[in-house]
């Protein structure tokens, strides 16, 4: 069995998806998976299902959702009632978030050790597990509570992948995707600094400096702050032609 939340929430047995009809069952499943074996109380589940206005029958509805899930998740997985809530253990079953976190952490370790090709391969494997926005079909309450954390992990992995590729001298290859990432996440200063470095290595110094100016204006207008240390250091390096900007592994 596979348990998937990095995209639409699914339980898969090989190529077959188990039935999970409606946002509520998917929300209960995803919430229990994200709890990572921790007891999830009825009140926590209620807040994730209905927000601040649960129905009077919330306990009965949660019980019914869990009962149906037990028939869906497979015999190797346990969902047990432990007052005041439920606890789910999936053992060695494949869970895409757990696999993503393992691969991304291994990639970060390789990156810090200077093993850039290994880091890039591990992080690419991690990112390949995403099938779209995480928690794509759960309640708005669970999506709001957990979605930003998961998206932050994905973006951080993308930043690390770009770092590995730049260390390997792949600036020309990474430029189109990095340009798209900067447009999509204009307040991420690490992406901006990476784009400046990439443009400089492509002999486009003026464009690299223009990236800094656009970022400086946006940070001032949106957040009322100046560029951070990383952006300022890359700007200084571009202006002085610092040879370190051209260094690769």
RODO-2510 file (C-alpha; in nm, 4 decimals, decimal comma):
residues 249
     n   res          X          Y          Z
     1     x     0,0000     0,0000     0,0000
     2     x     0,1029     0,3572    -0,0694
     3     x    -0,0254     0,6622     0,1163
     4     x    -0,0004     0,9820    -0,0852
     5     x    -0,0595     1,3437     0,0200
     6     x     0,1878     1,5312    -0,2046
     7     x    -0,0898     1,6037    -0,4507
     8     x    -0,4411     1,4576    -0,4310
     9     x    -0,4767     1,2405    -0,1196
    10     x    -0,4778     0,8749    -0,2204
    11     x    -0,4358     0,5205    -0,0967
    12     x    -0,2933     0,3034    -0,3729
    13     x    -0,2431    -0,0685    -0,4041
    14     x    -0,0164    -0,0979    -0,7044
    15     x    -0,1917     0,0828    -0,9884
    16     x    -0,5297     0,0769    -0,8164
    17     x    -0,6563     0,3666    -0,6059
    18     x    -0,8730     0,2741    -0,3087
    19     x    -1,2038     0,4636    -0,2886
    20     x    -1,1922     0,7807    -0,0793
    21     x    -1,5103     0,9613    -0,1671
    22     x    -1,5258     1,3239    -0,0599
    23     x    -1,3042     1,5742     0,1162
    24     x    -1,3928     1,4614     0,4692
    25     x    -1,2509     1,1050     0,4467
    26     x    -0,9406     1,2410     0,2732
    27     x    -0,9026     1,5011     0,5484
    28     x    -0,9218     1,2399     0,8238
    29     x    -0,6704     1,0167     0,6457
    30     x    -0,4288     1,3008     0,5706
    31     x    -0,4541     1,4386     0,9254
    32     x    -0,3754     1,0978     1,0766
    33     x    -0,0840     1,0489     0,8372
    34     x     0,0561     1,3930     0,9174
    35     x     0,0305     1,3184     1,2894
    36     x     0,3054     1,0618     1,2344
    37     x     0,1763     0,8126     1,4890
    38     x     0,0823     1,0772     1,7450
    39     x    -0,2607     1,0568     1,9056
    40     x    -0,4904     1,2981     1,7251
    41     x    -0,7735     1,4103     1,9508
    42     x    -1,1355     1,4392     1,8493
    43     x    -1,1170     1,8156     1,8983
    44     x    -0,8136     1,8420     1,6677
    45     x    -0,9827     1,6316     1,4006
    46     x    -1,3000     1,8361     1,4377
    47     x    -1,1108     2,1629     1,3870
    48     x    -0,9428     2,0238     1,0752
    49     x    -1,2740     1,8985     0,9356
    50     x    -1,5125     2,1828     1,0211
    51     x    -1,3122     2,4698     1,1693
    52     x    -1,4661     2,6626     1,4572
    53     x    -1,8242     2,5454     1,3898
    54     x    -1,8446     2,1659     1,4097
    55     x    -2,1823     1,9943     1,3824
    56     x    -2,3512     1,8553     1,6926
    57     x    -2,2899     1,5065     1,5532
    58     x    -1,9165     1,5580     1,5050
    59     x    -1,8081     1,2610     1,7199
    60     x    -2,0402     1,0245     1,5369
    61     x    -1,9270     1,1561     1,1995
    62     x    -1,5598     1,1192     1,2899
    63     x    -1,6285     0,7640     1,4089
    64     x    -1,7990     0,6819     1,0783
    65     x    -1,5138     0,8275     0,8726
    66     x    -1,2560     0,6298     1,0713
    67     x    -1,4608     0,3096     1,0416
    68     x    -1,4694     0,3454     0,6642
    69     x    -1,0987     0,4254     0,6524
    70     x    -1,0133     0,1052     0,8379
    71     x    -1,1613    -0,0872     0,5440
    72     x    -0,9552     0,1174     0,2987
    73     x    -0,6060     0,1421     0,4466
    74     x    -0,5169    -0,2263     0,4441
    75     x    -0,4458    -0,4832     0,7153
    76     x    -0,0862    -0,3702     0,7753
    77     x    -0,2047    -0,0318     0,8996
    78     x    -0,3772     0,0209     1,2324
    79     x    -0,6151     0,2994     1,3293
    80     x    -0,6998     0,2589     1,6953
    81     x    -0,9227     0,4490     1,9321
    82     x    -0,7311     0,5863     2,2294
    83     x    -0,9363     0,8356     2,4251
    84     x    -0,9660     1,1236     2,3516
    85     x    -0,8866     1,0516     1,9859
    86     x    -0,7363     0,8190     1,7262
    87     x    -0,3882     0,6945     1,6490
    88     x    -0,2684     0,5634     1,3139
    89     x     0,0454     0,3591     1,2545
    90     x     0,1469     0,2657     0,9016
    91     x     0,4595     0,0671     0,9836
    92     x     0,6822     0,0238     0,6774
    93     x     0,4104     0,1169     0,4290
    94     x     0,5198     0,3727     0,1742
    95     x     0,4208     0,7302     0,2608
    96     x     0,5250     0,9881     0,0038
    97     x     0,5888     1,2670     0,2559
    98     x     0,8098     1,0439     0,4678
    99     x     1,0021     0,9396     0,1563
   100     x     1,0317     1,3010     0,0419
   101     x     1,1698     1,4082     0,3795
   102     x     1,4202     1,1207     0,3846
   103     x     1,5504     1,1934     0,0355
   104     x     1,5607     1,5706     0,0896
   105     x     1,7507     1,5302     0,4177
   106     x     2,0007     1,2955     0,2531
   107     x     2,0402     1,5471    -0,0288
   108     x     2,1088     1,8250     0,2203
   109     x     2,3734     1,6120     0,3908
   110     x     2,5426     1,5449     0,0571
   111     x     2,5209     1,9147    -0,0340
   112     x     2,6892     2,0228     0,2902
   113     x     2,9628     1,7646     0,2284
   114     x     3,0276     1,8979    -0,1217
   115     x     2,8955     1,5879    -0,2976
   116     x     2,6982     1,7970    -0,5426
   117     x     2,6086     1,5358    -0,8056
   118     x     2,4768     1,3014    -0,5351
   119     x     2,2890     1,5873    -0,3707
   120     x     2,1226     1,6843    -0,6971
   121     x     2,0143     1,3277    -0,7706
   122     x     1,8665     1,2760    -0,4229
   123     x     1,6786     1,6053    -0,4261
   124     x     1,5436     1,5392    -0,7765
   125     x     1,4108     1,2050    -0,6546
   126     x     1,2466     1,3825    -0,3607
   127     x     1,0808     1,6462    -0,5786
   128     x     0,9598     1,3844    -0,8261
   129     x     0,7256     1,2553    -0,5547
   130     x     0,5128     1,5707    -0,5827
   131     x     0,2115     1,5223    -0,8092
   132     x     0,0760     1,8745    -0,7684
   133     x    -0,0063     2,0983    -0,4715
   134     x     0,0002     1,8934    -0,1518
   135     x    -0,3332     1,8147     0,0146
   136     x    -0,5129     1,9154    -0,3015
   137     x    -0,8535     1,7751    -0,2066
   138     x    -0,8907     1,8048     0,1709
   139     x    -1,0835     2,0534     0,3833
   140     x    -0,9777     2,4163     0,3693
   141     x    -0,8943     2,3956     0,7399
   142     x    -0,6376     2,1171     0,7015
   143     x    -0,4976     2,2775     0,3862
   144     x    -0,4502     2,6058     0,5737
   145     x    -0,2935     2,4348     0,8761
   146     x    -0,0475     2,2089     0,6954
   147     x    -0,0213     2,3267     0,3346
   148     x     0,2219     2,6164     0,3954
   149     x     0,4650     2,3909     0,5854
   150     x     0,4691     2,1351     0,3074
   151     x     0,5071     2,3989     0,0372
   152     x     0,7969     2,5551     0,2286
   153     x     0,9712     2,2160     0,2346
   154     x     0,9232     2,1824    -0,1424
   155     x     1,0587     2,5303    -0,2165
   156     x     1,3574     2,4768     0,0137
   157     x     1,4349     2,1566    -0,1764
   158     x     1,4182     2,3473    -0,5063
   159     x     1,6606     2,6085    -0,3699
   160     x     1,9011     2,3335    -0,2676
   161     x     1,8717     2,1662    -0,6082
   162     x     1,9637     2,4930    -0,7808
   163     x     2,2605     2,5282    -0,5431
   164     x     2,3829     2,1799    -0,6348
   165     x     2,3428     2,2469    -1,0082
   166     x     2,5283     2,5782    -0,9850
   167     x     2,8099     2,4117    -0,7951
   168     x     2,8393     2,1686    -1,0874
   169     x     2,8591     2,4527    -1,3402
   170     x     2,5122     2,3965    -1,4860
   171     x     2,4195     2,7644    -1,4929
   172     x     2,3079     2,7651    -1,8566
   173     x     2,0831     2,4630    -1,8006
   174     x     1,9278     2,5988    -1,4811
   175     x     1,8585     2,9525    -1,6053
   176     x     1,5116     2,8983    -1,7637
   177     x     1,3715     2,7123    -1,4620
   178     x     1,5316     2,9530    -1,2149
   179     x     1,3816     3,2500    -1,3993
   180     x     1,0395     3,0867    -1,3648
   181     x     1,0956     3,0181    -0,9938
   182     x     1,1918     3,3805    -0,9274
   183     x     0,8783     3,5009    -1,1061
   184     x     0,6646     3,2618    -0,9027
   185     x     0,8359     3,3334    -0,5678
   186     x     0,9612     3,6925    -0,5952
   187     x     1,0225     3,7360    -0,2206
   188     x     1,2562     3,4358    -0,1918
   189     x     1,5930     3,6065    -0,1666
   190     x     1,7872     3,2833    -0,2151
   191     x     1,6282     3,2348    -0,5577
   192     x     1,7078     3,5976    -0,6429
   193     x     2,0722     3,5549    -0,5385
   194     x     2,0971     3,2326    -0,7372
   195     x     1,9538     3,4049    -1,0443
   196     x     2,2052     3,6880    -1,0105
   197     x     2,4896     3,4347    -0,9922
   198     x     2,3527     3,2437    -1,2901
   199     x     2,3206     3,5548    -1,5055
   200     x     2,6699     3,6696    -1,4123
   201     x     2,8126     3,3331    -1,5162
   202     x     2,6280     3,3684    -1,8469
   203     x     2,8074     3,7027    -1,9076
   204     x     2,4929     3,9024    -1,8335
   205     x     2,6234     4,1280    -1,5564
   206     x     2,3815     4,4139    -1,6216
   207     x     2,0827     4,1790    -1,5975
   208     x     2,2203     4,0345    -1,2744
   209     x     2,2332     4,3822    -1,1219
   210     x     1,8842     4,4568    -1,2533
   211     x     1,7593     4,1511    -1,0618
   212     x     1,9001     4,3023    -0,7430
   213     x     1,7293     4,6363    -0,8052
   214     x     1,3930     4,4732    -0,8766
   215     x     1,4258     4,2635    -0,5640
   216     x     1,5245     4,5660    -0,3543
   217     x     1,2200     4,7626    -0,4711
   218     x     0,9830     4,4714    -0,4157
   219     x     1,1118     4,4010    -0,0648
   220     x     1,0755     4,7683     0,0233
   221     x     0,7247     4,7974    -0,1228
   222     x     0,5871     4,4632     0,0003
   223     x     0,7623     4,4200     0,3348
   224     x     0,9262     4,7520     0,4134
   225     x     1,2724     4,5938     0,4438
   226     x     1,6081     4,6081     0,2695
   227     x     1,7690     4,3102     0,0946
   228     x     1,9311     4,0591     0,3286
   229     x     2,2989     3,9791     0,3648
   230     x     2,3027     3,7122     0,0917
   231     x     2,1614     3,9404    -0,1772
   232     x     2,3894     4,2262    -0,0775
   233     x     2,6947     4,0021    -0,0890
   234     x     2,6083     3,8725    -0,4353
   235     x     2,5483     4,2278    -0,5587
   236     x     2,8888     4,3304    -0,4258
   237     x     3,0511     4,0299    -0,5898
   238     x     2,8906     4,1101    -0,9248
   239     x     2,9982     4,4751    -0,9054
   240     x     3,3580     4,3847    -0,8223
   241     x     3,3812     4,0864    -1,0539
   242     x     3,4635     3,8558    -0,7647
   243     x     3,6165     3,5333    -0,9095
   244     x     3,4341     3,3352    -0,6412
   245     x     3,1089     3,3817    -0,8367
   246     x     3,2559     3,1721    -1,1190
   247     x     3,3783     2,8893    -0,8987
   248     x     3,2227     2,5467    -0,9427
   249     x     3,3002     2,2036    -0,7993
***
